[in-house]
Amino acid sequence: MKKERLLIIGGTSYIGRNLGHYLSSNYEITLTYHNHPINIKNCYTFKVNLSDPIPFSGLKQCEAFDHIIWCAQPTDYSQSLDIYGNIIDINIFGIQKALEFSRSNAAKNFIYLSSGTIYETPDKLKLLDEKTPINPKSYYGFSKYVAEQICQHYALSTNMRITILRLFTVYGPNQKNKVIPRLWNCIKKEQEISLNQNVGMVFNAIYIEDLTKIIYFFLKDITDYRYDIYNVANPEILKLVDICQLIGRIENKEPKIKSVDKPILYSIANTQHLKNKFSQIKFTSMEDGIRNIFNEGFE
């Protein structure tokens, strides 16, 4: 039986390459890259510069893709006007180019990986569901929400099904430059960690293997809908200080926590919509996820 064709835009990203590894036996996969190609068994690669006026022109000569997943990210998304143009170029202009390619390619299914940063950070413990008012404070969150609106326009005007997945704190083995790898590095080096009111943040996360399985469920989904939005996270509510203590126990080192007088941050997803969609999801606990990181290593 012929495999369906899948294009992963941003195939060298952390999520993109994990999807490539996980899905390569089920789909004929093409991974796009910008600077450096990635070698994943049974996957093709294709160089794409999203800043080009027609970045996917070379792919138009290929056989049509059944599914397209957006995993691309700007190289830097810190809160600075110096890099604002790059955020807009990739997250807004880039997604429109990808959707236009998908339309002309007659793709039937487009999955856009958005972010929980589109919600305003509450000042107390509050579950954020898909109907929570949108008020992004960061340039990155703003760009992701604008991209969602562009996706909706294409969903309403084409035959393509578009699914928005708002991700909350993705983590796992071989990740770098994110919250958990940075904490782990500080604890190993016995460096001080500043946490707001000795807590830091109250949040939920999603282990990378769980995320790849959830995306696979959406690829295989045959229910009839044109456009939908889902928060994606483990329902387990976490405190940053507890993660520090867990890493400390694994490394046999006491974390050096410094309490700072700043408000505790909250980013907690209500995932009921996702659970109603796929009741078979089994989530990896943070403790098991952290131990997997220790066993499998860092990038």
Steps between C-alpha positions, in 0.01 A plus 500: 500500500636841404589724794343844535741788444584734788689831488646628828589868471776566750627144497821584686313650797479295820140401431557459126782251528321300769196480273725383217640217711160399638298514177754381244369143492141616438542780246719607212653804668676809369668725756581860415812665637653846477872474575600144578323183376413226744549131433201294609449150369235472224453881486575733210631852562442823309662840555249782557561863587169639623622854429502425126197630307414146381685268742323178397532538123729196467253279683225581249670259261449215748197283549232666715522475879207357695599663828707804595620584853639841593786469754713794379632756749694826473862476607436739790173601662613709794305816583707744297419726207842411360371153403133592455533487122622140506206393718252664262681369191479137612189481717270721291629536144647148510178329606305678225750371243470150645121510490500631144732216398272254679198639314668482160634154588146382587607378844205366693631550852708780659611492865629827644704486821407812691580594859341553839676838505208647306305512829553778750690368803252505792603623845347200675439131444258487209446239232530640148260341253466558127233767559711701746541858367818547300742773612861410419760719670803374309588569137524124451153433645353779288652355182367152580148635549510695174614179330198320648273762345664448161448124540133562570464707183643215292283241677185697421597561135644163392428128534802457726446392859709706743569407861657744746693342788591745777801342667597553864869447598626215284793312657694178462839339436758671278341842535703816550452868589162444667374520858580148621844468332597842645386399851684170471819674392482739796447216747788293359731802522364589846394843378233710667146485360268797560134405543211739554383461862694173522257344247591654165215392278193277526439334166445181305716351229503230232763231459631485142402135443146572619483796261611295199234238579231769529599648163485149351144467634406821319660376178292182518180674608214449255231709670347777291603850601658793317675692779558437869728605786641289782715572802770232523653428840513236770221578750759455780552841667863571587709747699841598376648455848380137509673431167821647641474269800436198275805577287701552817407154629602341170832688495546455875546876539298747702367778272608848606166679497477876551154642562435832324216739578313475171152362423469127438436426133208281392457317169254214544310347211154354522536192277144368519437570130801284408398222742148500356654459155743220585411318819780248438780748570740379770721775639855464629534639854758773553696270730521229233579759234784647704644153562478426127700815431765385747516153342503616137721806540522855373578648161 
